[in-house]
Amino acid sequence: MKRKVNLFPDWLIGILLTLIILGGLLIGWAPLQTLEYKTYDLRAKLRQQKASSPVVIVAIDDMSIANIGRWPWPRGYIAAMIDQLAGYGAKVIGVNILYTEPDLNSGLAELRAVRGEVEKLPNYQRNAQLANIYNALVQAEQRLDNDAMLSASIAAAKNVILPLYFDIGEQQTGNPDNNLPEYLKANSAAALLPSDMYIQARKATPPIPEFVSGALALGHLNLLADADGALRRDPLFIQYMGRVYPSFALHIVMKYLNYSVSDVRITDRINIGKVSIPQDRKQMMLISYNGKFGTFPYYSFFDVINSKVPPETFKDKIVLIGHTATGIATLEVTPVETNFPTIEVEANIIENILNRNFISRPEWALYAEIGIIVLFGGFLSFFIPRFKAGISAVIAAVLLLIWNGVAIYFFVVNGYWLVMLHPTLLLGLGYTIIMSKRYMVTEKKKELVETDSIETNKMLGLSFQGQGMLDLAFEKFRKCPADDEAVKELMYNLALDFERKRMFNKAAAVYEHILKAGNFKDIKERIKKLKVAGETMIFGGGVGATKKDATVLMEGSTTTPTLGRYEVQKELGRGAMGIVYLGKDPKINRMVAIKTIRFDEIEQSQLAETKKRFFREAEAAGTLSHPNIVTIYDAGEDYDVAYVAMELLEGKDLSDISSKENKLPLKEVLRMISSVADGLDYAHSKGVVHRDIKPANIMLIKSGEIKITDFGIARVMATSSTQTGLVLGTPSYMSPEQVLGKKVDGRSDLFSLGVVFFELLTGEKPFKGDSIATLMFNIANTPPLTLEEFYPDVPGCCVSIVGKMLAKDAETRYQRGREVVDDINLCMKELG
């Protein structure tokens, strides 16, 4: 017998895996790098230690907001804080608040105007009464000029460092000496390294010149997260217009140590005097976090401004002023905490530099990692194939423990980042694959022996089943592989026999045994029914509920359920895309309609993108403000239930009045269509297309007004349904562009509105078909039915308008809703 050739011997598998992992390391393959970041974060948590540093944080926190007032505050408060900290002897004050525009104070402008009028009066200084008024105006102006107060405080303190911000992107061209303001030149240095060795900026956003003129220095606030969204690095320098600008934290350190930007030397490290900072090729420093939020000393702005904190707390310290208040503070995802305020990120960077508490990639790290990967690859290729699984597993575990222990030790103790994932993945995955291959080869040999036994158990099981000995039949069938479709069919029929004999629990046990090997026919639904039947011996009406019937309301519950911040009062109705509830916003005691959106028909791979698109569309629809469009207040997601909160309407949709029996007067129909067209014209002008205009999405409220509903929702659900092969609702109101899958714009909505117009006039739809496919074909290819066929006395102007709205070619259709409104107005005049 000819021996079968092994196409993938164990040594070849080991070599191939080694090359793949090694390649992933050298090119920085994103999936592996993302997983490596997770091991980095675990080590970063082990490295946390509360270190001593001169950094103190004055927090604009929730207590300060509650006592002083909502943000933004008058800038005089910041000025007063700077004066107070300077008086306390703070060495450097870092204000992490970017003021890019002058304070707009309407009262101050009025005072200046009045003062100007007084100055026009003759001899106003000699008139004692006028002079007193003039002096009072001048003093009031000084009290209200917050920018002047803040500028004076910054200049008086002489130790304030302010932030600036860069838009990251391709660098602008031009001569820095000609294009840059002097204050930017003074806070930067010439870029001595090639441009590709810096993060590039295309635009700078500094504070207003009045503040910069008195500031000690400027530093950029840009913090760049890694691909997984976590903040692990600080760009110490950013290049803009041929010059490099230090970060906010770095410039604070330089001024604290009495250095300037000109003292910085960049080689393989960033050197400032005796401080040597390790950086990567883009001049970015890894941040070593000392702990979770609150590791550094925090003092409430309100307490400090009211002198409740001892002055010696701030003497000779670096004082950072920034936000931590809810809804105001910028929060970052970090290795140690997911909601970490930016101001404490800056504090960590300052501490790292001052205490030389660095994390870095040493020069030898890559060579060590390549060596370990080659070693593990050799173990996979040449050792494991020659030894038993047990011995190989022990040695592999020891190797992994040694390498991971070394990597963790170097990271926690020395701050050296060595890659853990790649060698671990290579050894773990390689061992699993090789052992699985061995197991499958062994099992294949057993398979031939077991085949006869399986057939015997099948025949015995069928024999017992035929004799009514169902328990014995199940016992034999269980010895057969449940993933075999033929065995599943046998056991399914056995379970049906159990059901016929009202042995519900045993039938459920058979179905559950089948389910372990994968779904089969309707066993999930049958299990649900049988569990209820086993307890009650009857089938209740609530059995077999599907996801489509799911509701957030629980019968008999004593608590009010919520979606987001809204209290759900009751269910108002159900539709193809979800359920509508009556809700209440408890903050402002407003009743709203809450529409939940079903995503259960969408493939899991499409779910995240569909939800993102839904919230983008809801946001766009929420910007619409028109009398004929339902106002959207809010959109959100609560435990996988996406919802939209909108204006609560009292009325009914046009579905009930679009039939022959409930036809409306002609002028009322014209008024409704004109209102809808006006609303669509407004939405289209804002770049929002509805995509699902139909009677059910047009509301006639009690006041007689017309409202368009479901803006934005239709697009998301239609796109998702297309991806899953579903058709949402009837296509009777689709435009030819939608039917043919072409790109649609506002003219598609006008076609759909034309169908609604036709239906309101006649009680019939202009396109018909025996099936959805035929109907869609007729919409795309055949002319519509004529109005005269159903409405002999229809005015000619209505025929003209409907005909133009239902034009197949979008170019010959109405181009804007305003055109429809204008023609309807002319028609109304003709009708008198």
C-alpha positions, 0 to 999 in steps of 0.5 A, a space after each residue: 500500500 502506497 504511503 500517504 505524503 504529509 503535506 504539512 509536517 510539524 516542522 513546516 508549521 513551526 517555521 511558517 508561524 515563526 515567519 508570520 509572527 516575525 513579519 507582524 513584529 517588524 511591520 507593526 501589523 495592527 491586529 497584533 499591535 492592538 493586542 500588544 497594547 493590552 499587555 502594555 496596559 496590564 503592565 502599566 497598572 502594575 507599575 503604578 506608584 504614587 511618587 513625590 512631585 511638586 505638582 498641585 492641581 487646582 480643579 474647576 470641579 463640580 463643587 466649584 461649578 455649583 457654587 460659582 455658576 455654570 461654565 464659562 465663568 467671567 475671566 475675572 475669576 481666573 485672573 483672581 486665581 492667578 493673583 492669589 497663586 502668585 501671592 502664595 509663591 507658586 513657582 509656575 502656574 499652568 493654565 490649561 484653559 485656551 482662550 482664543 477669542 476676546 470676551 464678548 461683554 455687551 454691558 462693557 460695550 454699552 458703557 464704553 459707548 456712554 463714556 464716549 458720549 460723555 467725552 463729546 460734551 464740552 467742558 465735561 471735566 470742569 463740570 463736577 457732576 459730569 466728572 463724577 459720572 465720567 469717573 464712575 463710568 471709567 471705574 465700572 468699565 475697568 470692573 467689567 473688562 475681564 480680558 484686561 483683568 486677566 491680561 494684567 494678572 498674567 503679566 503681573 504674575 510673570 510665571 504663567 504658562 498658557 496653552 495653544 492647540 494645533 490642527 494635525 496635518 500636512 504642514 503649511 509652506 512659507 517662510 516662518 520668519 515672515 508668516 509667524 507672529 513674534 510670540 510664536 517664534 519666541 516659544 519655539 525653536 528651529 527644526 533641526 531634524 528632518 520633517 518626518 521626525 516630527 508630528 506635523 501641524 497645518 494650523 495653530 490656534 493660540 490664545 488672544 495676543 493680550 494674554 500671550 504678551 504677558 505670559 511666561 511661555 506657551 505649550 501645545 495641548 495636543 495629546 495623540 491617542 494610539 490606534 485603539 483610542 488609549 493615550 500612552 504618549 505625549 508629543 513633546 514637540 510638534 513642527 509648524 511652519 519650519 519650527 518646533 513647539 514644546 508640549 504644555 507639560 514640557 514647557 512647564 518643566 523647562 520653566 520650572 528648571 529655569 531653561 528655555 526652548 533654546 536650551 533643548 538639544 535633540 539627539 537620540 534623546 531629548 536633552 534639557 540640561 541634565 534631564 535626558 528624555 527618551 523618545 520615539 522617532 516622532 519625538 513622542 514620550 511614553 507616559 508612565 501613569 502614577 495611578 488612577 484619577 486623584 493620585 496628584 493633590 487636588 484642590 477645588 477652585 472654589 476652596 482656593 479662591 475663598 482662601 480655605 487652602 493654606 498658602 504654603 500648599 502652593 509655595 514653590 510648586 507647579 500649579 495646574 489649573 484645569 477642568 474636572 467637572 462633569 460635562 466640561 472636563 476632557 476625559 481620556 482613555 488611558 492604560 490605568 483608567 477609561 475616564 481620566 481628566 486631561 489635567 492629570 495627564 499633564 501632571 503625570 507627564 511633568 512628574 515623569 520628566 522631573 523624576 526621570 520616571 520614564 517608559 521607553 523602548 531600549 535600543 536592544 529591545 527589537 533584537 531581543 524580541 527577534 531572538 526570542 521569536 526565533 528560539 520559540 520557533 525552533 522549539 516548535 519546529 524541531 523539539 515538539 515534533 520529537 516529544 510527547 504532548 505532556 513534556 512539550 506542554 511543560 517546557 512551553 509553559 516554562 518558556 512562556 513564564 520566563 519570557 513574560 516574567 522578564 518582560 513584566 520585570 523590565 517594564 515595572 522596575 526599569 521602564 523598558 517595554 519589551 513585546 510580550 504578545 508576539 512570542 507568547 502567541 507564537 508558542 501558544 498558537 503553534 503548540 495548539 495547532 501542532 497538537 490539534 493536528 496530531 489529535 485529528 490524525 489519531 482520531 481519523 484512525 479511530 473513525 473507521 473503527 467507530 463507524 460500524 458502532 454508530 450504525 449499530 446504535 442507530 438501528 437499535 435506537 430505531 428498533 426501540 422507538 418502533 416498539 415504543 421504548 423511547 427512553 432506550 431509543 434516546 440512550 442509543 441515539 446519544 451514543 451517535 455524533 449529534 452533529 450528524 444531520 441524519 442523527 439530528 433528524 432521528 432524534 428530532 422525530 424521537 422528541 416528537 414522539 415524546 411530545 405526542 405522549 405528553 412527556 414534555 420534559 423528556 422531549 425538551 431534553 432531546 431538543 437541548 441535546 440536539 441544540 448542543 451541536 447547533 440549531 436544527 429546524 424549530 427546536 429553539 421555539 419548541 424548547 420555549 413552549 415545552 418549558 412552559 408546558 412542563 410547568 402549566 400543562 397548557 400553552 400560554 399566549 405569551 409562549 414563543 415571543 421573539 425578539 421582534 416582540 420584545 418590549 422594555 415594559 414588564 407587566 406587573 412591575 412596580 417601577 417605571 422603566 427608563 430609556 436613557 433619561 426618559 421615563 417610559 409611560 406606556 406603549 403607543 404603537 408598533 411599526 416595521 422598525 420598532 416600538 413607539 412609547 409615551 415618555 417623559 423627560 423628568 428634567 423639564 417635565 416634558 412628554 415626548 414620543 420615544 421610538 425604539 429602533 430594532 437592529 436584530 435583523 442586522 448581521 453582527 458584522 454590520 451592527 456597529 457601523 449601522 448604529 454609528 450611521 443611525 446616530 449620524 442620521 439622527 443628529 442630522 435630522 435633529 438639526 431640522 427645525 420646520 413647522 411641518 417636520 417633527 422635532 427630534 430632541 435626542 437620540 441614544 442607546 440604553 443597553 443595546 436599545 437604540 431610541 429617538 426622543 421626539 415631539 409628541 403629536 396628537 393626531 393620526 397619520 394619513 394611512 387612515 384617510 388615503 382610502 376611497 371611503 375616507 377621501 378628503 376635500 380637494 383643497 384639503 389634499 392640496 394643502 397637505 401636499 403643499 405642507 409636506 413639500 415645503 417641509 421636504 424643501 427645507 430638509 433637502 436644503 439642509 442636505 437631509 433626504 427622507 427616503 421613506 415618504 408614505 402616508 404612515 410617515 405623514 401626521 395630521 395633528 388635531 390643530 390641522 397641521 401636517 408633520 413629517 415623521 421618521 427623518 433619518 431613520 429610514 435611510 439607516 434601516 433601508 441601507 441595513 435591510 439592503 445589506 441583509 437582503 430584506 425589504 422593509 415594508 411595501 415598495 409602493 412609494 419608492 422612486 425608480 432610483 430607489 427600486 434600481 438601487 441608484 443614489 437618491 437625492 431630494 427628488 426621490 422624496 418628491 416622487 414618493 410624495 407624488 404617489 401619496 398625492 395620487 393616493 389621497 386624490 383617488 384612494 388608489 396607488 399609481 403603480 400596482 403589481 401581483 407581487 413585490 417584484 412586479 410592483 418594483 418593475 412597474 415603478 421603474 419601467 411602466 407609466 403610472 395609472 392616470 388620475 382621470 381613470 379614478 377621478 374623472 373631474 380632477 382639475 387639470 392643474 392637479 393632473 399636471 402636478 402629479 404627472 411631473 412629480 411621478 416622472 421616471 427621469 429625476 431630471 424632468 421631475 420637480 427639482 425642489 419642493 418649493 417648485 411643488 408648493 408654487 404650482 399648488 398655490 397657482 392651482 389653488 388660485 385657479 380653483 378659487 
